[in-house]
Amino acid sequence: MNTKLYDSCALCPRKCGVNRSAAAGFCLESEKIRIATACLHFGEEPLLTVHGGSGTIFLTGCNLRCAFCQNYQISQNGMGREVPVSEFAEICLRLEDAGAENINIVTGSHHVPAIAQGLSEARRRGLSVPICWNSSGYDSVESLSLLEGLVSIYLPDLKTLSAELSESLCAAKNYPESAKKAISWMIAHNPLKIVEVEKDGVKKEKIMSGVIVRHLFLPGRFFETADVLEWLKKNADGNAIISLMSQYTPVPFDEDEESLARRKKAMSVIENRLVSSDEDNDLRDLVEAYDFDYLFYQDLCADTEWLPDFRRTQPFSCKLAKPVWHWDRGFDVG
């Protein structure tokens, strides 16, 4: 691994300039990979979960500060454990052995060089399933180029095209332009390839290469979602898959009063509540009007039991995931 890439860090569009071999960057992480959990995840898009589930690896830290983040324990509060490259590769291999359809790297934009090294070792040791880059979309093209030849599936968010909203909610005013540039690069370099696979007489589609762009509708911000879908129709339709999510859920943050006050202030620009049935109907009408070539739309659900708790070896509902590795227990998760 080229550790110089962590000197005066410019790995992501934030370019915080911190020497991460000596101190933590804005992402709150050094140059060492830390991981919170790895599991077979059945709550991703069907093209990813297929029969065996998506082999998700949740990294600690993040280059955004999304005030509503459901993964705040690991993205912002540091829960996780440092792992050497050899253990990272072993986690990938164990996931494949457990039946994973792919290796799904969740929130790794602040650790591209180290992850690329870990994935390369896993490939050398026999990893054969596709690798998916699951990110906020706040990626730099320069860092993404380090993943060429390793990653074939990209799963970015396109959170908002409003610089004002992204500055308030995510502490990144340049998010919209950065995400559009990154997503355009992903689409240009990864043409869609979907195959049909059969297991026990059941046939399902599986993505081998390409881009799935996610957008989470924020309650009370219909026009922001309309702007995002307009951009995706012009720049992604036919060449990428769209995934519109309505799962926004108020998170019961377990933090001190000062941290909670900062979150409340940041989230004052949205309505911190579940999506209403009227909003759901309006979104469905909007999607129908755009007539995307390939789009997933999440059914409205008021259930909040799926919210993760990374203190548990099973952070998710047992229906959603099967643990393979945990920061506190390693592979001893049975």
C-alpha positions as CSV (number, residue, x, y, z in Angstrom):
1,M,0.0,0.0,0.0
2,N,1.2,3.5,-0.8
3,T,1.0,5.1,2.6
4,K,1.9,8.5,1.1
5,L,-1.7,8.7,-0.1
6,Y,-2.6,9.3,3.5
7,D,-0.1,12.2,3.9
8,S,-1.9,15.5,3.6
9,C,-5.0,13.4,2.9
10,A,-6.9,14.2,-0.3
11,L,-8.5,10.8,-0.8
12,C,-12.0,12.2,-0.9
13,P,-13.5,15.5,-2.2
14,R,-13.2,17.0,1.3
15,K,-9.4,17.0,1.0
16,C,-8.9,17.7,4.7
17,G,-5.1,17.7,4.3
18,V,-4.4,15.8,7.6
19,N,-1.4,13.5,7.8
20,R,-3.4,10.4,8.8
21,S,-0.3,8.4,9.8
22,A,0.0,10.9,12.7
23,A,-3.6,12.0,13.4
24,A,-7.2,11.3,12.5
25,G,-8.7,13.0,9.5
26,F,-12.2,14.5,9.2
27,C,-13.3,10.9,8.8
28,L,-12.0,10.4,12.4
29,E,-9.8,7.6,11.2
30,S,-6.0,7.0,10.7
31,E,-4.5,5.1,7.8
32,K,-5.4,1.8,9.5
33,I,-8.6,0.0,8.5
34,R,-11.2,-0.5,11.2
35,I,-14.3,-2.7,10.7
36,A,-17.5,-2.9,12.8
37,T,-19.2,-6.0,11.4
38,A,-19.4,-8.3,8.4
39,C,-22.5,-10.3,7.5
40,L,-24.6,-11.8,4.8
41,H,-27.2,-9.0,4.2
42,F,-30.6,-9.8,2.8
43,G,-31.9,-6.2,2.9
44,E,-30.1,-4.9,-0.1
45,E,-31.5,-4.6,-3.6
46,P,-32.6,-8.0,-5.0
47,L,-29.9,-7.9,-7.7
48,L,-27.3,-7.9,-4.9
49,T,-28.8,-10.3,-2.4
50,V,-30.0,-12.9,-5.0
51,H,-30.0,-16.3,-3.3
52,G,-27.2,-16.1,-0.7
53,G,-27.2,-12.5,0.4
54,S,-24.7,-9.7,-0.1
55,G,-21.5,-10.1,1.9
56,T,-21.4,-6.7,3.6
57,I,-18.3,-5.3,5.4
58,F,-19.1,-2.2,7.4
59,L,-16.1,0.0,7.9
60,T,-15.6,2.4,10.8
61,G,-15.5,6.2,10.1
62,C,-17.0,8.3,7.3
63,N,-16.1,11.4,5.3
64,L,-19.6,12.8,5.8
65,R,-21.4,13.8,9.0
66,C,-25.0,13.0,8.0
67,A,-27.0,14.1,11.0
68,F,-29.7,11.4,10.5
69,C,-27.2,8.5,9.9
70,Q,-28.6,5.2,11.1
71,N,-25.1,3.8,11.3
72,Y,-23.8,6.7,13.5
73,Q,-22.3,4.3,16.1
74,I,-19.7,3.2,13.5
75,S,-19.6,6.1,11.0
76,Q,-19.3,8.9,13.7
77,N,-18.8,7.4,17.1
78,G,-15.8,5.2,16.4
79,M,-17.2,1.7,17.1
80,G,-15.1,-0.9,15.4
81,R,-11.7,-2.7,15.6
82,E,-8.5,-2.3,13.6
83,V,-7.8,-5.2,11.3
84,P,-4.6,-6.0,9.3
85,V,-4.8,-6.5,5.6
86,S,-4.6,-10.3,6.1
87,E,-7.7,-10.3,8.3
88,F,-9.6,-8.1,5.9
89,A,-8.9,-10.6,3.1
90,E,-9.9,-13.5,5.4
91,I,-13.2,-11.8,6.1
92,C,-13.9,-11.5,2.4
93,L,-13.1,-15.2,1.9
94,R,-15.3,-16.3,4.9
95,L,-18.2,-14.3,3.5
96,E,-17.8,-16.1,0.1
97,D,-17.6,-19.4,1.9
98,A,-20.8,-18.6,3.7
99,G,-22.6,-18.1,0.4
100,A,-22.2,-14.4,-0.3
101,E,-23.2,-13.4,-3.9
102,N,-20.7,-10.5,-3.7
103,I,-18.4,-8.6,-1.3
104,N,-20.1,-5.3,-0.4
105,I,-17.7,-2.7,1.0
106,V,-19.8,-0.2,3.0
107,T,-18.6,3.3,3.5
108,G,-14.9,2.9,2.5
109,S,-14.3,6.2,0.7
110,H,-11.8,7.3,3.4
111,H,-9.7,4.1,3.0
112,V,-9.4,3.4,-0.7
113,P,-5.7,2.5,-0.8
114,A,-5.9,0.1,2.2
115,I,-9.1,-1.5,0.9
116,A,-7.6,-2.0,-2.6
117,Q,-4.7,-3.8,-1.0
118,G,-7.0,-6.0,1.1
119,L,-9.1,-6.9,-1.9
120,S,-6.1,-7.6,-4.0
121,E,-4.8,-10.1,-1.4
122,A,-8.3,-11.7,-1.2
123,R,-8.3,-12.2,-4.9
124,R,-4.8,-13.7,-4.8
125,R,-6.1,-16.1,-2.1
126,G,-9.0,-17.3,-4.3
127,L,-11.9,-14.7,-3.9
128,S,-14.1,-15.1,-7.0
129,V,-17.3,-13.3,-6.4
130,P,-17.9,-9.7,-7.6
131,I,-16.9,-6.8,-5.4
132,C,-19.4,-3.9,-4.7
133,W,-18.4,-0.4,-3.7
134,N,-21.3,0.9,-1.4
135,S,-20.7,4.6,-0.7
136,S,-22.3,7.9,0.0
137,G,-21.3,9.1,-3.4
138,Y,-18.8,11.5,-1.8
139,D,-15.9,9.9,-3.7
140,S,-13.1,11.4,-5.8
141,V,-12.5,10.1,-9.3
142,E,-8.8,9.8,-8.5
143,S,-9.4,7.4,-5.6
144,L,-12.0,5.5,-7.6
145,S,-9.4,4.8,-10.3
146,L,-7.4,2.8,-7.6
147,L,-10.3,0.3,-7.5
148,E,-10.3,-0.4,-11.3
149,G,-9.8,-4.1,-11.9
150,L,-11.1,-4.9,-8.4
151,V,-14.6,-3.4,-8.1
152,S,-17.2,-4.1,-10.8
153,I,-20.4,-3.1,-9.0
154,Y,-21.0,0.4,-7.6
155,L,-23.8,1.3,-5.2
156,P,-23.5,5.1,-4.6
157,D,-26.0,7.4,-2.9
158,L,-27.1,10.6,-4.6
159,K,-28.4,12.2,-1.4
160,T,-29.3,15.7,-2.7
161,L,-28.4,18.2,-5.4
162,S,-28.9,21.1,-3.0
163,A,-25.6,22.5,-1.7
164,E,-27.5,24.2,1.1
165,L,-29.1,21.0,2.2
166,S,-25.9,18.9,2.0
167,E,-24.0,21.6,4.0
168,S,-26.6,21.5,6.8
169,L,-27.2,17.7,6.9
170,C,-23.8,16.3,5.8
171,A,-21.3,19.0,6.5
172,A,-20.3,19.0,2.8
173,K,-21.4,21.9,0.6
174,N,-19.6,20.4,-2.4
175,Y,-21.4,17.1,-2.1
176,P,-23.7,17.6,-5.1
177,E,-21.0,18.4,-7.6
178,S,-18.7,15.7,-6.2
179,A,-21.3,13.0,-6.2
180,K,-22.5,13.8,-9.8
181,K,-18.9,13.6,-11.0
182,A,-18.2,10.3,-9.1
183,I,-21.4,8.7,-10.3
184,S,-20.8,9.7,-13.9
185,W,-17.3,8.1,-13.7
186,M,-18.8,4.9,-12.2
187,I,-21.3,4.6,-15.0
188,A,-18.8,5.3,-17.7
189,H,-16.4,2.7,-16.4
190,N,-18.8,-0.1,-15.5
191,P,-21.3,-1.1,-18.1
192,L,-24.4,-3.0,-16.8
193,K,-24.1,-6.8,-16.8
194,I,-27.0,-8.8,-15.3
195,V,-27.2,-12.6,-15.5
196,E,-29.8,-15.1,-14.4
197,V,-28.8,-17.7,-11.8
198,E,-30.8,-20.7,-10.5
199,K,-30.9,-22.4,-7.2
200,D,-33.3,-25.1,-6.0
201,G,-35.4,-24.4,-9.1
202,V,-35.7,-20.7,-8.4
203,K,-34.3,-18.3,-11.0
204,K,-33.2,-14.8,-10.0
205,E,-31.3,-11.9,-11.6
206,K,-27.8,-11.1,-10.4
207,I,-25.7,-8.0,-11.1
208,M,-22.1,-8.8,-12.1
209,S,-21.1,-5.3,-13.2
210,G,-22.7,-1.8,-13.3
211,V,-24.1,0.9,-11.1
212,I,-27.1,1.1,-8.8
213,V,-27.8,4.7,-7.7
214,R,-29.7,5.0,-4.4
215,H,-31.7,8.1,-3.3
216,L,-33.3,8.3,0.1
217,F,-36.4,10.5,0.1
218,L,-36.2,13.0,3.0
219,P,-39.6,13.8,4.6
220,G,-41.0,17.1,3.6
221,R,-38.4,17.6,0.8
222,F,-40.3,16.4,-2.2
223,F,-38.8,18.9,-4.6
224,E,-35.2,17.8,-3.8
225,T,-36.1,14.3,-4.8
226,A,-37.7,15.5,-8.0
227,D,-34.4,17.3,-8.8
228,V,-32.4,14.2,-8.2
229,L,-34.7,12.1,-10.3
230,E,-34.5,14.7,-13.1
231,W,-30.7,14.5,-13.1
232,L,-30.8,10.7,-13.0
233,K,-33.2,10.5,-15.9
234,K,-30.9,12.6,-18.0
235,N,-27.5,11.1,-16.9
236,A,-28.1,7.6,-15.7
237,D,-31.3,6.1,-17.1
238,G,-30.6,3.1,-19.4
239,N,-27.0,2.9,-18.2
240,A,-27.6,2.4,-14.5
241,I,-30.2,1.1,-12.1
242,I,-32.1,3.6,-9.9
243,S,-33.1,2.7,-6.3
244,L,-35.6,5.1,-4.7
245,M,-35.9,4.5,-0.9
246,S,-38.6,5.6,1.4
247,Q,-37.1,4.2,4.6
248,Y,-36.2,7.4,6.4
249,T,-36.5,6.6,10.1
250,P,-35.9,8.8,13.2
251,V,-33.0,7.3,15.0
252,P,-33.0,7.1,18.8
253,F,-29.4,8.5,19.2
254,D,-27.6,7.4,22.3
255,E,-25.3,10.4,22.8
256,D,-24.6,13.1,25.2
257,E,-26.7,16.3,25.3
258,E,-24.2,18.4,23.4
259,S,-24.0,15.9,20.5
260,L,-27.7,15.6,20.4
261,A,-28.1,19.4,20.3
262,R,-25.8,19.6,17.3
263,R,-27.8,16.9,15.5
264,K,-31.1,18.5,16.2
265,K,-29.8,21.8,14.8
266,A,-28.5,20.1,11.7
267,M,-31.7,18.2,11.1
268,S,-33.9,21.3,11.5
269,V,-33.9,21.6,7.7
270,I,-36.0,18.4,7.4
271,E,-38.9,16.9,9.1
272,N,-37.6,14.1,11.4
273,R,-40.4,11.6,11.0
274,L,-41.5,8.6,9.0
275,V,-42.6,9.1,5.4
276,S,-46.3,9.6,5.1
277,S,-48.7,7.7,2.8
278,D,-49.5,10.9,0.9
279,E,-45.8,11.4,0.2
280,D,-45.5,7.8,-0.8
281,N,-48.3,8.2,-3.3
282,D,-46.7,11.4,-4.7
283,L,-43.4,9.6,-5.1
284,R,-45.0,6.7,-7.0
285,D,-46.7,9.2,-9.3
286,L,-43.3,10.9,-9.9
287,V,-41.6,7.7,-10.7
288,E,-44.3,6.6,-13.1
289,A,-44.0,10.0,-14.9
290,Y,-40.3,9.5,-15.4
291,D,-40.6,5.9,-16.6
292,F,-37.1,4.8,-15.7
293,D,-35.7,1.9,-17.7
294,Y,-34.8,-0.1,-14.4
295,L,-35.9,1.2,-11.0
296,F,-36.5,-0.3,-7.6
297,Y,-39.0,1.4,-5.3
298,Q,-39.1,0.5,-1.7
299,D,-42.5,-0.3,-0.2
300,L,-43.5,2.0,2.6
301,C,-43.0,0.4,6.0
302,A,-43.5,1.9,9.5
303,D,-41.4,-0.8,11.2
304,T,-38.4,0.5,12.9
305,E,-37.0,-2.8,14.3
306,W,-34.6,-3.0,11.4
307,L,-32.5,-0.1,12.8
308,P,-29.0,-1.6,13.5
309,D,-27.2,-1.7,16.8
310,F,-23.5,-2.5,16.2
311,R,-22.9,-3.3,19.9
312,R,-24.6,-6.7,19.1
313,T,-23.0,-9.5,17.2
314,Q,-26.2,-9.5,15.2
315,P,-26.6,-5.7,14.5
316,F,-29.7,-6.2,12.3
317,S,-32.9,-8.1,12.5
318,C,-32.3,-11.8,12.0
319,K,-34.5,-11.7,8.9
320,L,-32.1,-9.2,7.4
321,A,-28.6,-10.5,8.1
322,K,-26.5,-13.4,9.2
323,P,-23.3,-12.4,11.0
324,V,-19.9,-13.7,10.0
325,W,-17.5,-11.3,11.9
326,H,-17.9,-8.7,14.6
327,W,-15.6,-6.1,16.0
328,D,-15.8,-7.5,19.6
329,R,-15.9,-11.2,18.8
330,G,-14.1,-11.7,15.5
331,F,-15.3,-14.8,13.7
332,D,-16.8,-16.2,17.0
333,V,-20.4,-15.0,16.2
334,G,-22.3,-18.3,16.5
